[in-house]
Amino acid sequence: MLFAIERRRRGLRALVLAVVLVGSVASLVACAPTSLEDAGEQTASPSDTEQTASPSDGEQTANPSESEPEITPSDNVIVDPVQETRRTGPSVDIGGPPSGGQGLEDLGDGRWCQGIALFWGSGSDTEGVPEGVSFTVEGITSDPAGLVLADDQEVCGQFEFESGCIGVPLTYDAANLFCTLVLQPTAGFVNGTVLGLAGTLECPTEDVCDAMATREIDQGSSIVICDPDYTADGTECVPVKSSE
């Protein structure tokens, strides 16, 4: 406020001087504040280009253009895998939980239902998973390419699991998560395709994410996908090598 009062004080003196020069001192006395205190309490006109802050402006936030940009949920979908408290990518690369296949069922409409088990370590072991850690499945990987997620990801098949896998987090205090994926084979699908899970690992601190990414755990067997008709006669479903 001292700065604001000083500015008005100088402005007042300039105004008095200008009026004296044109012989209008009486008019100035009639219009000007009766004291410096009164001048300090006045506020500038909205059109005043040198408008100063009012006493309540001390409680206002900074100009939005000068503050940090607002982060929307969509900004957090893909995060650089080496920064901060999130790692996004295939779970085997970012410290996410191991996964195991629980069977594949033909839904009869060109789609397949794959049962999935997620767990933090061997069996139901959660040792070494700090408080606040979670992994959320957001997509799949396919090696070779030839599998995609179907549009509808409702709980499928006869597995009697409680949820679909997409968007459901496995938290640090949960031993495991059983869920389903609705898969759609494409024209390039081959029997023996290895299915992987992609998502986001979230941690309370960057150090925890680093530790999770380097922890040694048994990833278990790969989830290998074969057309149910191919294995109907007992043919073994074995992984194929990527063409890359």
Buried (B, 14 or more C-beta within 10 A) or exposed (E): EEEBBEEBEEEBEEEBEEBEEEEEEEEBEEEBEEEEEEBBEEEBEEEEEEEBEEEEEEEEEEEEEEEEEEEEEEEEEEBEBEEEBBBBBBBBBBBBBBBBBBEBBBBEEEBBBBBBBBBBBEEEBBEBBBEBBBBBBBBBBBBBBBBBBBEEBEBBBEBEBEBBBBEEBBBBEBBBBBBBBBBBBEEEBBBBBBBBBBBBBBBEEBEBBBBBBEEEBEEBEBBBBBBBEEEEEEEEBEBBEEEE
